[in-house]
Amino acid sequence: MKLKRPKQLLLAVIGLLLIGSCNHHIIQDSEAGEHSLIVTASAYNSVRSQTQGNPSIGAWGDRLKPGMKVIAVSRDLIRMGLKHNTRVKIKGLPGTYLVKDKMGKRWSRKIDIYMGRDVKAARKWGKRKVTISW
């Protein structure tokens, strides 16, 4: 049996495989409506060397103060539903964090955990993979 249009069929199969692999890290609990995702997490501070503007103001205009449980998210995560003021749990860390800041366009699948002015703590955190849920 000879296939008609084998190139189109091959491209369609490749496209489906790519689409399926794009969101393989997203796990959705349909009963609770909760989403989980593995992301890269780093940390940031309210210091001039780490920002383009006022280091105490988030991208949506929120005033950030040391001690707040806040994260910044990459813009692809905003499109996935992690919008301003979304409550997020980070596996392994206590409490709930609020999305109050967004990162530059070059980042994807990434969060930054706000650590006030404690640059030493941010450096100690470094960069690691974490599971977030919202």
C-alpha positions in Angstrom: 0.0 0.0 0.0 1.4 3.4 -1.0 0.8 6.3 1.3 -0.5 9.5 -0.2 1.2 12.7 0.9 3.9 11.0 3.2 5.6 14.4 3.8 2.4 16.0 5.2 1.7 12.9 7.3 5.2 13.0 8.7 5.0 16.7 9.5 1.7 16.2 11.2 3.1 13.4 13.4 6.1 15.5 14.3 3.9 18.5 15.1 1.7 16.4 17.4 4.8 15.0 19.2 6.2 18.5 19.7 2.9 19.9 21.0 2.6 16.9 23.4 6.1 17.5 24.7 5.7 21.2 25.3 3.5 20.8 28.4 4.8 17.5 29.7 5.8 19.1 33.0 2.4 20.5 33.7 0.2 18.3 35.9 -3.4 19.3 36.4 -5.6 18.0 39.2 -8.9 18.5 37.5 -11.0 17.9 40.7 -9.3 20.7 42.7 -8.5 22.8 39.6 -4.9 23.0 40.9 -1.9 23.0 38.5 1.7 22.0 39.2 4.8 22.6 37.2 8.6 22.0 37.6 10.5 25.3 37.1 13.9 26.7 37.7 14.0 28.9 40.8 16.5 31.5 41.7 16.3 34.4 44.2 16.4 38.1 44.0 16.7 41.2 46.3 15.6 44.8 46.7 18.9 46.2 45.6 19.7 48.6 42.7 22.2 46.3 41.1 19.4 43.7 40.4 16.8 46.0 38.9 16.2 48.6 36.2 14.0 50.9 38.3 13.1 51.3 41.9 14.3 48.0 43.6 11.3 48.1 46.0 8.6 48.3 43.3 7.5 45.2 41.5 6.5 45.1 37.8 2.8 45.6 38.6 3.5 48.5 40.9 3.4 46.6 44.2 5.7 47.9 47.0 8.0 45.0 48.1 9.2 44.9 51.7 11.6 42.4 53.3 9.7 39.5 54.8 7.1 39.3 52.1 6.5 35.9 50.5 6.7 37.1 46.9 7.9 35.6 43.6 8.6 37.0 40.2 7.6 34.8 37.2 8.8 34.5 33.7 6.2 35.7 31.1 5.4 32.2 29.8 4.2 31.3 33.3 1.9 34.4 33.2 0.3 32.9 30.0 -0.1 29.6 31.9 -2.2 31.4 34.6 0.4 32.7 37.1 -1.0 36.2 36.9 -0.6 39.1 39.3 -1.5 38.1 42.9 -1.8 34.4 42.1 -1.2 32.3 45.2 1.7 29.8 44.7 3.0 27.0 46.8 6.7 26.0 46.4 7.4 22.4 47.3 9.9 22.3 50.2 9.2 25.9 51.4 6.7 26.8 54.0 3.7 29.1 53.3 2.2 30.6 50.2 3.8 33.1 47.9 2.1 35.8 45.8 3.1 36.6 42.2 4.0 40.3 42.5 6.7 40.7 39.9 7.5 39.5 36.4 10.8 38.8 34.8 12.4 39.9 31.6 11.3 38.4 28.3 14.4 36.2 27.9 13.4 33.8 30.7 11.1 30.8 30.5 9.8 28.3 33.1 11.5 30.3 35.8 10.6 32.0 39.1 12.6 34.3 41.3 11.9 34.1 45.0 12.0 37.5 46.8 14.5 37.6 49.7 14.3 41.3 50.7 17.8 42.8 51.0 19.5 39.6 52.2 21.9 39.1 49.2 23.8 36.4 51.2 20.6 34.3 51.5 19.8 34.7 47.8 23.3 33.6 46.8 23.0 30.6 49.2 19.7 29.6 47.6 21.4 29.7 44.2 19.5 28.1 41.3 17.5 24.9 41.6 14.5 23.0 40.2 11.4 23.2 42.3 7.8 22.1 41.9 5.2 24.9 42.2 1.5 24.6 42.4 -1.3 27.2 42.0 
